[in-house]
Amino acid sequence: MIIVAQVLIKYALFEFFNTATALTDFNFTLLVIITLCLAAAGNIINDIYDLETDSINKPNKVVIGKQVSEKLAYNLFFALNIIGIALGFYLSHSIGKSSFFAIFVIISLALYVYASYLKGTVLFGNVLISFLVAMSLIIVGIFDLLPVTFTDNRTTQMAFFDIVIDYALFAFFINLVREIIKDIQDIDGDYKSGMNTLPIVLGRERANKIAFAVSMIPIGMVIYFIVTYLYQHQIAIGYFLVFVIAPLIYATIKIFSAEHYKHYEHISTLYKLTMFMGLLSLLLYPFIIQIK
């Protein structure tokens, strides 16, 4: 999903409309690789710290300690971080923005802090990981648009950057709902591991209500987006209604009736698919521009 999102932002949005961009195809490929390395490292360290929890919640899906030793997992975690940060230093220097290198270091540290401490806290971990998901989109705008943004093209560049921010906000709230749902789903293992996630502190029923409330935000955002920007484009409206809003409403309704692990797993999958379909809507922008 990271690859799809970044490629669509770069080529269906920036390149298609001939905006001024800083990244060559090679440098953009490096950015994708860096993002994947850091994300993979984050997943690995998360799985290491979640061994006890996962052995209760999803014993059949545990990899570390079975197919992969814990020592090898740690080595992969360090190797992927080193590769990602080293490539990040090269990329930042090659576009003349050496200070951007700090972004990769901060992301790497944030993923470690999330896995080692914040994941077991009330909402802080949910918000952090959702922000990092949003950053996987925003980082394309930071590296591709900002280095070549000047006074004479600032309005155009910022208009495209704002589109990326809109999609990043959508990804943030979709992932935030998913994180809350996953915490409810994993409540048994998290409780036995001594975590203090939202459903453990407030109870499953109250956590359900909070997940429901948060789930209304992306629905409202998409409706506002359609009314404000797409009211003249019926095909685009149809796409968002069928593939984004309808699944979001369905998932929101399902939150109320969810009781068992499989129910929450189903809802989590729905949100993941809806995020993917939302990202694919970037392919509509060339079409929308053509029919204006």
C-alpha positions as CSV (number, residue, x, y, z in Angstrom):
1,M,0.0,0.0,0.0
2,I,2.9,2.3,0.7
3,I,4.3,1.7,-2.8
4,V,1.0,2.3,-4.4
5,A,0.3,5.5,-2.5
6,Q,3.8,7.0,-3.2
7,V,3.8,6.0,-6.9
8,L,0.3,7.5,-7.4
9,I,1.3,10.8,-5.7
10,K,4.4,11.0,-7.8
11,Y,3.2,10.0,-11.2
12,A,-0.6,10.3,-11.2
13,L,-0.5,13.7,-9.5
14,F,2.9,15.5,-9.7
15,E,4.3,14.3,-13.0
16,F,1.0,14.1,-14.9
17,F,0.4,17.8,-14.2
18,N,4.0,18.8,-14.9
19,T,4.6,20.3,-11.5
20,A,8.1,21.3,-10.6
21,T,9.7,18.3,-8.9
22,A,13.0,17.6,-7.2
23,L,13.2,13.8,-7.4
24,T,14.4,12.0,-10.5
25,D,13.0,8.5,-11.1
26,F,16.1,7.1,-9.4
27,N,15.8,9.3,-6.3
28,F,12.1,8.6,-6.1
29,T,12.8,4.9,-6.1
30,L,15.3,5.4,-3.3
31,L,12.6,7.3,-1.3
32,V,10.2,4.3,-1.7
33,I,13.0,1.9,-0.7
34,I,13.8,4.0,2.4
35,T,10.2,4.2,3.4
36,L,9.8,0.4,3.0
37,C,13.0,-0.3,5.0
38,L,11.9,1.8,7.9
39,A,8.4,0.5,7.8
40,A,9.7,-3.1,7.7
41,A,12.0,-2.4,10.6
42,G,9.1,-1.0,12.5
43,N,7.0,-4.1,11.9
44,I,9.9,-6.3,13.0
45,I,10.5,-4.5,16.3
46,N,6.8,-4.4,16.9
47,D,6.5,-8.2,16.4
48,I,9.5,-8.7,18.8
49,Y,7.8,-6.7,21.6
50,D,4.4,-8.3,20.8
51,L,5.6,-11.9,21.1
52,E,3.7,-12.5,24.4
53,T,0.5,-10.7,23.2
54,D,0.5,-12.4,19.7
55,S,1.0,-15.8,21.2
56,I,-2.4,-15.3,22.9
57,N,-4.3,-13.3,20.3
58,K,-3.1,-14.9,17.1
59,P,-0.8,-17.9,17.9
60,N,-1.0,-19.2,14.3
61,K,0.5,-16.0,12.9
62,V,3.5,-15.7,15.2
63,V,6.7,-15.8,13.1
64,I,9.5,-14.7,15.5
65,G,10.6,-17.6,17.6
66,K,9.2,-20.1,15.1
67,Q,10.2,-19.5,11.5
68,V,12.6,-16.7,12.4
69,S,14.8,-16.6,15.6
70,E,14.6,-13.5,17.8
71,K,18.3,-12.8,17.3
72,L,17.8,-12.8,13.5
73,A,14.8,-10.5,13.9
74,Y,16.9,-8.0,15.8
75,N,19.7,-8.2,13.2
76,L,17.1,-7.5,10.5
77,F,15.7,-4.6,12.5
78,F,19.1,-3.0,12.8
79,A,20.1,-3.7,9.2
80,L,17.0,-2.3,7.7
81,N,17.2,0.8,9.9
82,I,20.9,1.3,8.9
83,I,20.1,0.9,5.2
84,G,17.1,3.2,5.4
85,I,18.9,6.0,7.3
86,A,22.1,5.7,5.1
87,L,20.0,6.0,1.9
88,G,18.1,8.8,3.5
89,F,21.3,10.7,4.1
90,Y,22.4,10.2,0.5
91,L,18.9,11.2,-0.8
92,S,18.7,14.4,1.3
93,H,22.2,15.4,0.2
94,S,21.5,14.7,-3.5
95,I,18.5,17.1,-3.6
96,G,20.4,19.8,-1.7
97,K,18.4,19.5,1.5
98,S,20.7,17.7,3.9
99,S,18.6,18.7,6.9
100,F,15.8,16.5,5.6
101,F,17.9,13.6,6.7
102,A,16.6,14.2,10.3
103,I,13.1,13.1,9.1
104,F,14.3,9.5,8.6
105,V,16.0,9.4,12.0
106,I,12.9,10.7,13.7
107,I,10.7,8.2,12.0
108,S,13.0,5.3,12.9
109,L,13.1,6.4,16.6
110,A,9.4,7.0,16.6
111,L,8.7,3.4,15.4
112,Y,11.0,2.0,18.1
113,V,9.3,4.1,20.8
114,Y,5.9,3.0,19.6
115,A,6.7,-0.7,19.7
116,S,8.7,-0.6,23.0
117,Y,6.5,1.7,25.0
118,L,3.7,3.8,23.5
119,K,1.8,0.8,21.9
120,G,0.6,-0.2,25.4
121,T,-0.7,3.2,26.4
122,V,-4.1,4.9,26.0
123,L,-4.4,6.4,22.5
124,F,-0.8,7.8,22.4
125,G,0.5,4.9,20.4
126,N,-2.6,4.8,18.2
127,V,-2.1,8.5,17.3
128,L,1.7,8.1,16.7
129,I,1.4,5.1,14.4
130,S,-1.4,6.8,12.5
131,F,0.7,9.9,12.1
132,L,3.6,7.8,10.7
133,V,1.2,6.2,8.2
134,A,0.2,9.7,7.1
135,M,3.9,10.7,6.9
136,S,4.5,7.9,4.3
137,L,2.4,10.1,2.0
138,I,3.5,13.5,3.1
139,I,7.1,12.6,2.7
140,V,6.7,12.5,-1.1
141,G,5.5,16.1,-1.1
142,I,8.3,17.1,1.3
143,F,11.1,15.7,-0.9
144,D,9.6,16.2,-4.3
145,L,7.9,19.6,-4.1
146,L,9.4,21.7,-1.3
147,P,13.0,21.8,-2.6
148,V,11.8,23.4,-5.9
149,T,9.1,25.7,-4.4
150,F,9.9,29.3,-4.9
151,T,8.0,32.6,-4.8
152,D,6.8,32.4,-8.5
153,N,5.4,28.9,-8.3
154,R,4.5,28.7,-4.6
155,T,0.7,28.8,-5.2
156,T,0.8,25.9,-7.6
157,Q,3.2,23.8,-5.6
158,M,1.2,24.3,-2.4
159,A,-2.1,23.4,-4.1
160,F,-0.6,20.0,-4.9
161,F,0.9,19.7,-1.5
162,D,-2.5,20.4,0.0
163,I,-4.0,17.5,-2.0
164,V,-1.3,15.2,-0.5
165,I,-2.2,16.6,3.0
166,D,-5.9,15.8,2.4
167,Y,-5.1,12.2,1.5
168,A,-2.7,12.0,4.5
169,L,-5.4,13.2,6.9
170,F,-7.7,10.6,5.4
171,A,-5.1,7.9,5.9
172,F,-4.5,9.2,9.5
173,F,-8.1,8.9,10.6
174,I,-8.7,5.5,8.8
175,N,-5.7,4.1,10.5
176,L,-6.6,5.6,13.9
177,V,-10.0,3.8,13.7
178,R,-8.2,0.6,12.7
179,E,-5.8,0.9,15.6
180,I,-8.6,1.3,18.1
181,I,-10.5,-1.6,16.6
182,K,-7.3,-3.8,16.7
183,D,-6.8,-2.9,20.4
184,I,-10.4,-4.0,21.1
185,Q,-9.7,-7.1,19.1
186,D,-6.5,-7.9,21.0
187,I,-7.8,-7.0,24.5
188,D,-7.3,-10.4,26.0
189,G,-3.6,-10.8,25.1
190,D,-2.9,-7.1,25.8
191,Y,-4.5,-7.4,29.3
192,K,-2.4,-10.5,30.1
193,S,0.7,-8.6,28.9
194,G,0.0,-5.7,31.3
195,M,-0.8,-3.1,28.7
196,N,-3.1,-0.1,29.3
197,T,-4.8,0.3,25.9
198,L,-8.1,2.2,25.5
199,P,-10.4,-0.8,25.8
200,I,-8.5,-2.1,28.8
201,V,-8.8,1.2,30.6
202,L,-12.3,2.2,29.6
203,G,-13.8,-1.2,28.7
204,R,-14.8,-2.7,25.4
205,E,-18.2,-1.0,25.2
206,R,-16.8,2.5,25.7
207,A,-13.9,1.9,23.3
208,N,-16.5,0.8,20.7
209,K,-18.3,4.1,21.1
210,I,-15.0,6.0,20.7
211,A,-14.2,4.0,17.6
212,F,-17.7,4.8,16.3
213,A,-17.2,8.5,16.9
214,V,-13.7,8.6,15.3
215,S,-15.1,6.6,12.3
216,M,-17.5,9.5,11.5
217,I,-14.6,11.8,10.9
218,P,-13.3,10.3,7.6
219,I,-16.9,10.0,6.4
220,G,-17.4,13.7,7.0
221,M,-14.1,14.5,5.4
222,V,-14.9,12.6,2.2
223,I,-18.4,14.1,1.9
224,Y,-16.9,17.6,2.4
225,F,-14.3,16.8,-0.3
226,I,-17.0,15.7,-2.7
227,V,-19.3,18.7,-2.2
228,T,-16.4,21.2,-2.3
229,Y,-14.3,19.9,-5.2
230,L,-16.1,17.1,-7.2
231,Y,-19.7,18.3,-7.4
232,Q,-19.4,18.7,-11.3
233,H,-17.8,15.3,-11.8
234,Q,-20.4,12.5,-11.6
235,I,-17.9,9.6,-12.3
236,A,-15.7,10.8,-9.4
237,I,-18.7,11.2,-7.1
238,G,-19.9,7.7,-8.0
239,Y,-16.4,6.3,-7.3
240,F,-16.2,7.9,-3.8
241,L,-19.8,7.0,-3.0
242,V,-19.4,3.3,-3.9
243,F,-15.8,2.5,-3.0
244,V,-15.2,4.9,-0.1
245,I,-18.2,6.2,1.6
246,A,-20.4,3.1,1.4
247,P,-17.7,0.8,2.9
248,L,-17.0,3.4,5.6
249,I,-20.7,3.6,6.6
250,Y,-20.9,-0.2,6.6
251,A,-17.8,-0.6,8.8
252,T,-19.2,2.1,11.2
253,I,-22.5,0.2,11.5
254,K,-20.6,-3.1,12.1
255,I,-18.7,-1.5,15.0
256,F,-22.0,-1.3,17.0
257,S,-22.7,-5.0,16.6
258,A,-19.1,-6.3,17.0
259,E,-18.5,-8.6,19.9
260,H,-16.0,-11.3,19.0
261,Y,-12.5,-11.4,17.6
262,K,-13.6,-12.3,14.1
263,H,-16.0,-9.3,14.0
264,Y,-13.2,-6.8,14.8
265,E,-10.9,-8.6,12.3
266,H,-13.5,-8.2,9.6
267,I,-14.0,-4.4,10.4
268,S,-10.2,-3.9,10.4
269,T,-9.9,-5.5,7.0
270,L,-12.7,-3.3,5.7
271,Y,-10.9,-0.2,6.8
272,K,-7.7,-1.4,5.2
273,L,-9.4,-2.0,1.9
274,T,-11.2,1.3,2.1
275,M,-7.9,3.1,2.6
276,F,-6.6,1.4,-0.5
277,M,-9.6,2.4,-2.6
278,G,-9.3,5.9,-1.3
279,L,-5.7,6.0,-2.4
280,L,-6.6,4.7,-5.8
281,S,-8.9,7.7,-6.3
282,L,-5.7,9.6,-7.1
283,L,-6.1,8.1,-10.6
284,L,-9.2,10.2,-11.0
285,Y,-7.3,13.5,-11.0
286,P,-6.1,13.3,-14.6
287,F,-9.6,12.4,-15.7
288,I,-11.2,15.2,-13.7
289,I,-8.8,17.7,-15.2
290,Q,-9.5,16.5,-18.7
291,I,-13.3,16.9,-18.4
292,K,-13.1,20.4,-16.9
